[in-house]
Amino acid sequence: MSEEILEPELPIIDPHHHLWDLRPLVPAFPEPRHDFIEAIAGAAYYTFDELMADINTGHNIIGTVFMECGAFYDATRDDALKSVGEVEFVNGVAAQGASGLYGDIRPCAGIVGHADLTLGDAVRPVVEALVAAGNGRFRGIRHASAWDADPEVLGPPFHAPEGLYRSDAFLVGFEAYSEYGLTFDAWLLEPQLGDVIELAKRFPEQVIILDHCGTPLNIASYRGKLHENFDRWRRSIHALAECPNVSVKLGGLAMAFCGMPEEGPAKGHGSEHLAALWRPYVETCIESFGPDRAMFESNYPVDRWGASYSVLWNAFKRLAQGHSADEKRALFAGTAARVYGMEHLLDGA
């Protein structure tokens, strides 16, 4: 579906997207699988050209942040250091964009990689290697802890153990990591939000970003229970927002996990319909955290399940219509620029 671009001059920093080549992996996913496979089938290969095609569809994207996804790991390194290869690859993509040959957009101006914090104090050389590989663009790590007792909720690609953020090994590693002054992205599921609340309180100086509005679930055994679980999710969001070191990403709701919409991938829902589905979650997050600790994200290409890139940002702009110009600037670019240390992208924007 194509739509007229709303507020085309509004500067946007997309603080959450991936780059990957899943083509060798898709045939290996076991059956039966939920709709994750169908969702990624049209974006099994997503690197510089595909990203630039999406961000050049009419919105004023001035820069982006790459989010780790286990792609392009270096098979020649020891297990703990394999993730450095992903940052090396993405730094090359960022350098390609920074050449100026493709316009003023700065893709991957910030890079979030992965380090296994269960290594404890031994995570230090991994973090230092990631920083070096980022060549000034490395901003932090994500160590996802998404887990559910129902194996059909997440499926085989996700292997976080139960209670990861509460485990002794992880907490030792997190304490070591916290000394570097980098960011930490947390991805976990709505029933697990208590774990990140505990983590944020235990490390009040560590910058933490909650991904995907906390990932409310509408899949497998959770299908049809969004309304039933909304109050529990809202209480968790309110509690997390009391931690001043935490910000929230507004997006990810079009993932098959969240099921907003349930039909995908890319069934042609317009931005008005999507905004109506997402409004209770986005408005609750903004009211709780405030525009200065909230940022819209594309989560592309995963959220291609629900909408094209241009329609996705139109939906976000509809959700922000009641906010002032300064609040919109924060929600669409300012918060991401400050949290990820990319204020230079806003010069002249």
C-alpha positions in Angstrom: 0.0 0.0 0.0 1.2 3.5 -0.9 0.1 6.6 1.0 0.8 10.3 0.8 3.7 11.0 3.2 2.6 12.9 6.3 4.8 15.8 7.6 7.6 14.9 5.1 10.0 17.5 6.5 10.0 16.1 10.1 13.5 14.8 10.8 13.6 11.1 11.8 16.4 9.0 13.3 15.3 5.4 13.0 16.9 3.9 16.2 16.2 0.2 15.5 16.6 -1.8 12.4 18.6 -4.9 11.3 20.8 -6.0 8.5 21.1 -9.7 7.7 21.3 -12.6 5.3 18.9 -15.3 6.4 18.8 -17.2 3.1 21.0 -20.0 4.2 19.1 -20.4 7.5 15.4 -20.3 6.4 15.3 -23.9 5.1 16.8 -25.2 8.3 13.9 -23.9 10.5 11.9 -26.9 11.7 8.2 -27.3 11.2 5.7 -26.6 12.4 6.6 -22.9 12.8 4.5 -19.9 13.5 4.3 -17.0 11.1 7.9 -15.8 11.7 9.1 -17.7 8.7 6.4 -16.2 6.5 7.2 -12.7 7.9 10.9 -12.9 7.0 10.6 -14.7 3.7 10.3 -11.5 1.8 13.2 -9.9 3.6 15.6 -12.9 4.1 18.3 -10.7 2.5 18.4 -7.1 3.9 21.6 -5.1 3.7 22.6 -1.6 2.4 20.6 -1.5 -0.8 17.4 -2.8 0.8 17.7 -0.5 3.7 18.3 2.6 1.5 15.4 1.7 -0.7 13.1 1.7 2.3 14.4 4.9 4.0 14.2 6.8 0.7 10.4 6.4 0.3 9.5 9.9 1.3 10.1 10.4 5.0 13.0 12.6 6.2 15.2 9.9 7.6 18.5 11.6 8.5 20.2 8.6 10.2 19.7 5.2 11.7 20.9 2.9 14.5 21.7 -0.7 13.6 20.5 -3.3 16.2 22.2 -6.6 16.6 20.6 -9.7 15.2 23.2 -12.4 15.1 24.2 -11.7 11.5 27.6 -11.8 9.8 29.4 -13.3 12.8 33.1 -14.1 12.3 33.5 -17.8 12.1 37.3 -17.5 12.5 37.1 -16.1 16.0 36.6 -17.8 19.3 32.9 -18.1 20.3 32.9 -15.1 22.6 34.3 -12.8 19.9 32.4 -14.0 16.9 29.9 -11.1 17.3 32.6 -8.6 16.5 32.2 -9.7 12.9 28.7 -8.2 12.9 29.9 -4.8 14.0 32.7 -4.9 11.5 30.2 -5.6 8.7 27.8 -2.9 9.8 30.6 -0.4 10.2 31.4 -1.0 6.5 27.7 -0.3 5.7 27.9 2.9 7.7 31.1 4.0 5.9 29.4 3.4 2.6 26.5 5.7 3.6 28.9 8.3 5.0 30.7 8.6 1.7 28.0 11.0 0.6 27.5 9.1 -2.7 23.9 8.3 -1.6 22.8 11.6 -0.2 22.7 13.1 3.2 21.2 10.0 5.0 23.6 8.4 7.5 22.6 4.7 7.8 24.0 2.9 10.8 25.5 6.1 12.3 25.0 4.2 15.6 25.8 0.5 16.0 24.4 -1.7 18.8 26.2 -5.1 18.9 26.1 -8.2 21.1 28.2 -9.5 23.9 27.4 -12.4 26.1 27.1 -11.0 29.5 27.0 -14.4 31.1 30.7 -14.4 30.6 30.9 -12.4 33.7 34.1 -10.3 34.1 35.5 -12.0 31.1 33.2 -9.9 28.9 35.6 -7.0 29.1 37.8 -7.9 26.2 34.7 -8.6 24.1 33.3 -5.2 24.8 36.6 -3.6 24.0 36.9 -5.4 20.7 33.4 -4.3 19.8 34.2 -0.7 20.5 37.3 -0.9 18.4 35.4 -2.5 15.5 32.8 0.2 15.6 35.4 2.9 14.7 33.6 5.5 16.7 30.1 4.4 15.8 29.6 1.7 18.5 27.0 2.7 21.1 26.2 -0.4 23.2 25.0 -3.9 23.3 21.8 -5.9 23.4 21.6 -9.2 25.2 18.0 -10.4 24.6 16.3 -12.4 27.3 13.0 -13.2 25.5 11.6 -16.5 26.9 8.3 -18.1 27.4 7.1 -21.4 28.8 5.1 -22.0 25.6 7.8 -22.9 23.0 5.5 -21.9 20.2 5.6 -18.2 21.2 9.2 -17.6 20.1 10.3 -20.8 18.3 13.8 -22.2 17.6 15.6 -19.0 16.6 15.5 -17.7 20.1 17.3 -19.5 22.9 17.4 -17.2 26.0 17.2 -19.1 29.2 14.4 -18.4 31.7 15.3 -15.6 34.1 18.4 -14.5 32.2 18.5 -10.9 33.6 18.2 -12.3 37.2 21.0 -14.9 36.9 24.2 -14.5 38.9 26.5 -14.9 35.8 24.6 -12.3 33.8 24.6 -9.8 36.7 28.4 -10.1 37.2 28.8 -9.4 33.5 26.3 -6.6 33.5 28.2 -4.9 36.4 31.5 -5.2 34.4 29.8 -3.8 31.3 28.2 -0.9 33.2 31.7 0.6 33.7 32.1 1.4 30.0 29.3 4.0 29.8 27.6 2.4 26.9 23.9 1.7 26.3 22.0 -1.5 26.9 19.0 -2.6 24.8 16.7 -5.0 26.6 14.4 -7.3 24.6 12.1 -9.5 26.5 8.4 -10.3 26.5 5.5 -8.7 28.4 5.2 -11.4 31.1 8.9 -10.9 31.8 8.9 -7.1 32.3 9.5 -7.5 36.1 13.1 -8.7 35.2 14.1 -5.5 33.5 12.5 -3.4 36.3 14.7 -5.2 38.8 17.8 -4.8 36.6 17.1 -1.0 36.1 16.8 -0.5 39.8 19.9 -2.5 40.6 22.0 -0.5 38.1 20.5 3.0 38.3 23.4 4.6 36.4 23.2 2.3 33.4 21.3 3.6 30.4 18.7 1.0 29.4 16.4 1.0 26.4 13.3 -1.2 26.4 12.6 -2.5 23.0 9.2 -2.8 21.3 7.0 -1.3 24.0 7.8 -4.4 26.1 6.5 -6.8 23.5 2.8 -7.5 24.3 1.9 -10.9 23.0 -0.8 -12.0 20.6 0.5 -15.3 19.4 0.3 -19.1 20.2 -1.2 -19.5 23.7 -1.5 -15.7 24.0 -3.6 -15.2 20.9 -6.7 -13.2 21.6 -5.5 -12.2 25.1 -4.1 -8.6 24.4 -7.1 -7.0 26.2 -6.9 -9.5 29.1 -3.2 -8.8 29.7 -3.3 -5.0 28.9 -3.6 -3.9 32.6 -0.7 -6.1 33.6 1.4 -4.7 30.8 0.4 -1.1 31.7 1.4 -1.6 35.4 4.8 -2.8 34.4 5.3 0.1 32.0 4.4 2.6 34.8 6.8 0.9 37.2 9.6 0.8 34.7 9.1 4.5 33.8 9.8 5.3 37.4 13.4 4.4 36.7 15.0 7.5 35.2 17.8 5.5 33.5 15.3 3.7 31.2 13.9 4.9 27.8 11.4 3.1 25.6 11.2 2.3 21.9 7.8 2.8 20.4 7.4 0.2 17.7 7.8 -3.5 17.2 4.0 -4.0 17.6 3.7 -5.1 14.0 5.8 -8.2 14.7 4.1 -11.5 14.4 4.7 -12.0 18.1 2.5 -9.0 18.9 0.0 -9.7 16.3 -1.1 -6.1 15.5 -2.2 -6.8 12.9 -2.8 -10.5 13.1 -2.8 -10.9 9.3 0.6 -10.6 7.5 3.0 -10.2 6.0 2.2 -6.9 4.5 -1.6 -7.4 3.9 -2.0 -3.7 3.0 -3.3 -2.2 6.2 -3.3 1.6 6.1 -1.7 3.9 8.6 -5.0 4.9 10.2 -5.9 1.2 10.9 -2.4 0.6 12.3 -2.4 3.7 14.5 -5.7 2.6 16.0 -4.3 -0.8 16.8 -1.1 0.6 18.4 -2.6 3.7 20.1 -3.3 2.2 23.6 0.3 1.0 23.8 2.1 4.0 22.3 0.1 6.5 24.3 0.6 4.6 27.5 4.4 4.6 26.9 4.6 8.3 26.0 2.4 9.3 29.0 4.6 7.1 31.3 8.1 8.0 30.0 7.5 11.4 28.4 8.7 12.3 24.9 12.2 12.9 26.2 12.5 9.2 27.1 10.6 7.7 24.2 11.5 7.1 20.5 9.7 5.7 17.5 11.4 2.8 15.8 10.8 0.9 12.6 12.2 -2.5 13.7 12.7 -3.2 10.0 12.6 -5.5 8.3 10.8 -7.6 11.0 7.8 -5.1 11.1 7.4 -5.5 7.4 4.9 -8.1 8.6 2.4 -5.3 9.3 3.3 -2.5 7.0 5.6 -1.0 4.4 8.3 1.4 5.8 6.5 4.5 4.6 3.1 3.4 6.0 4.7 2.5 9.3 6.1 6.0 9.8 2.8 7.5 8.7 1.1 5.5 11.5 3.6 6.9 14.0 3.0 10.4 12.8 -0.8 9.9 13.2 -0.1 8.8 16.8 1.9 11.9 17.5 -0.6 14.4 16.0 -1.6 15.7 19.5 2.0 16.5 20.5 3.8 19.9 20.2 6.5 20.5 17.7 9.2 20.1 20.3 7.7 16.8 21.6 7.5 15.5 18.0 11.2 16.4 17.5 12.0 14.4 20.6 9.9 11.4 19.7 11.1 11.1 16.1 14.8 12.1 16.5 15.9 14.0 19.6 15.6 11.2 22.1 17.4 8.7 19.9 20.1 11.3 19.2 20.7 11.9 22.9 20.4 8.3 24.1 22.7 7.0 21.4 25.1 9.9 21.3 24.2 11.0 17.8 23.4 14.7 18.3 25.6 15.7 15.4 22.9 14.3 13.1 20.6 17.0 14.2 22.9 19.9 13.2 20.9 21.9 10.7 18.0 19.4 10.7 
